[in-house]
């Protein structure tokens, strides 16, 4: 038996552009994905079963989410319809590839919010796959394709480094990043990924940001290496912000609030609704936390680093 204690980390996006809609109906992206030290603690137990047995999956969870998100997770937990849980779906889809019968038990403490743009269920699925792929004979390329079939962001969570991400999220180029200190805001409302992408339809053909994202230039790479966030702020933008700020004006106020509290970079993550600020030092970040918490009392705030 194997017993693993791990954390399914959230990710933030440094810049996000959607240059076009693909023929398969999905959207091409350009972004830098960064794993952060905030996530869902997970315990994974893997036990071999006697020959002739059928692999099985057991799931237990503790729900730490707030507001409406608490109900969203309950609906797909073992207290709701577990067949709709992304981990259950991942297990059943991978089961035919196991080289032996396995009993998989997962316990999760759920902190990552759905409809937040920071990975959530994709991170959970990626971590589970990391530990189950060794029980299959899938090649690395096949593993990436399998993860992609679970969700566009899942391939990123098969590894732990920051990456320049293209395709629908499955084409990754590792990038070395300077250490960073940030505050993540979790609003009391979500933004549907599908709706956000649909809202971009009229802007998909615009060349907005295209020159920046054709390749990561030497200046951008250097700035990421050394943490020149002021330079990056004016060059790497999240295209979803213009939609999110119209839909939820509070998010625009929140971004301004981060800058007024001393942030040197602030952005929506993914398609939202989570938004983050990066500060020049850990001390400046810690000083800013009570200020933004007081100014936006309905928000949940989490400090993070990477």
Buried (B, 14 or more C-beta within 10 A) or exposed (E): EEEEEBBBBBBBBBBBBBBEBEEEEBBBBBBBBBBBEBBBBBBBBBEEEEEEEEBBBEBEBEBBBEBEBBEBBBEBBEEBEBEEBBBBBBBEBBBEBBEEBBBBBBBBBBBBBBBBBBBBBBBBBBBBBBBBBEBBEBEEEEBBEBBBEBBBBBBBBBEEBBBBBBBBBBBBEEBEBEEBBBBBBBBEBBBBBEEBBEBBEEEBEEEBBEEBBEEBEEEBBEBBEEBBBEBBBEBBBBBBBBBBBEBBEBBBEBBEBBEEBBBBBBBBBBBBBBBBBBBBEBEBBEEBBEBBBEBBEEBBBBBBEB
